[in-house]
Amino acid sequence: MTSAQQPLVSIITPVYNDARFIARCIESVLAQSYTNWDYTIVNNCSTDSSGEIARDYAAKDPRIRVHDNTEFLSALRNHNTAIQQLSPQSKYCKLLFSDDWLFPNCIADMVGLAELHPSIGVVGAYGLQGSEVLWSGLPYPSSVLSGRDVCRKFFLDGLYVFGSATSVLYRSDLVRNHDPFYNESNIHSDMESCIALLSECDFGFVHQILTYRRVWTGSMSTFTDDLYSLLGGRLYALVTYGPRFLSEEEYSCCIENYLSEYYNFLAVSFMRLSRSGEFWEFHKKQLHLSGFELDRLRLMGAAVRRFCRAILNPNESIEKLGKFRRHEAERPKSSGGLSHASEKQ
């Protein structure tokens, strides 16, 4: 695809106090083999030098511009403000968090696949976090699957192909038709947005590592990991979108399976006596968001079953406890809530 044939791609980066990382992020855009892009950096009233660094780059390349918010916004509200900055002429758009970066062929490979298959509205790829390759992909060499089939596999089999918001490319017309794009009450709104779009389009997957995800103390990623929020996010997605893709019998079965998994997790958390009040308040709100209230009798029943299993299988319990403690020791810890976290989701 020559430069003249390349459709315009709008790349958008929301930033708040990421002066340590923003230059690396911007350089990764400048290093793209794909050249027909515009890049908007949305500065959310940063108090460090993030805005100045972004403006220095904008002064050197006319494809880059900086949008300065007039007031500080919560993370997800700022993500929606950022999405609204995409160019009216763009055919595709790409969110890039300010502490992540793109590998040089990211845009070219994603757009190339989407241009081959006009039915594709969302394109994913593998991502790298440290030395670890993240997320599931479509079975190789398959690169296109209907949105309905992707969502069915997500709900029924747990196949998660969306990665993070940085790791996907969207068709711009679909994004413009969903305003606001992100559900600001859902901490996993990036996952929700993909599912919502896939009721209207197909999903494409590039079998390459195209993005890098940075996890650091204080980012929203560590915040959500600390709270094990994904269970609640998956339950909300099932309740909200499951009826679009599943039969009544499949949906009812999934609801029961998801709730059983959720209460099993909460029971284990209760037995370890290691969870804060913030943890329990968060999961009560997550259940409420999905239309459920925390059932203390069900929680106690799950805890009793876990306790009996531990008594009957002590070696298994000791082994799992050791793995859990090692995982907790190795996992980065979040130091703040959403309003003080990175702009990452």
Secondary structure, 3 states (H helix, E strand, C coil): CCHHHCCCEEEEEEECCCCCCHHHHHHHHHCCCCCCEEEEEEECCCCCCHHHHHHHHHHHCCCEEEEECCCCCCHHHHHHHHHCCCCCCCCEEEECCCCCEECCCHHHHHHHHHHHCCCEEEEEEEEEECCEEECCCCCCCCCEEEHHHHHHHHHHHCCCCCCCHHHCEEEHHHHHCCCCCCCCCCCCHHHHHHHHHCCCCEEEEEEEEEEECCCCCCCHHHHHHHHCCHHHHHHHHHHHHHHHHCCHHHHHHHHHHHHHHHHHHHHHHHHHCCCCHHHHHHHHHHHHHCCCCCCHHHHHHHHHHHHHHHHHCHHHHHHHHHHHHHHHHHCCCCCCCHHHCCCCC
